[in-house]
């Protein structure tokens, strides 16, 4: 895998993990009992985006490292991936 491929995979996995982490610890303004005028009642009180971004970075780095190690180990080669779903005559 190239460096560019690794960066693209990291960015894709990072955004996926970030979107999965967004609802964790969510408390709406309505639940907190203090709605700021002009905002929806479901808006979060403290979204904690910095902490969630750090967790997303850590999890994405671990996943990309695991995928990279798996591909570098030679268990599955590029030729195996190219022949995976081909019908044999």
ZIQUIKA-V695608 format. One line per field, one symbol per residue. ss: DSSP state (h for helix, s for strand, l for the rest). psi: psi as a letter, one per 40 degrees, with the letter a starting at -180 (. if undefined). burial: + if it has 24 or more other C-alpha atoms within 12 Angstrom, else -. A space follows every 10 residues. Layout:
# ZIQUIKA-V695608
ss: ???
psi: ???
burial: ???
This chain:
# ZIQUIKA-V695608
ss: llhhhhhhhh hhhhhhhhhh hllllllshh hhllllllll lllsllllhh hhhhhhhhhh hhhhhhhhhh hhhllllhhh hhlllllll
psi: hidddddddd dddddddddd edehehhidd deeghhheii deiidhdfdd dddddddddd dddddddddd dddedhiddd ddedfihh.
burial: --------++ --++--++-- +--------- ---------- ---+------ -+---++-++ +--+---+-- ---------- ---------
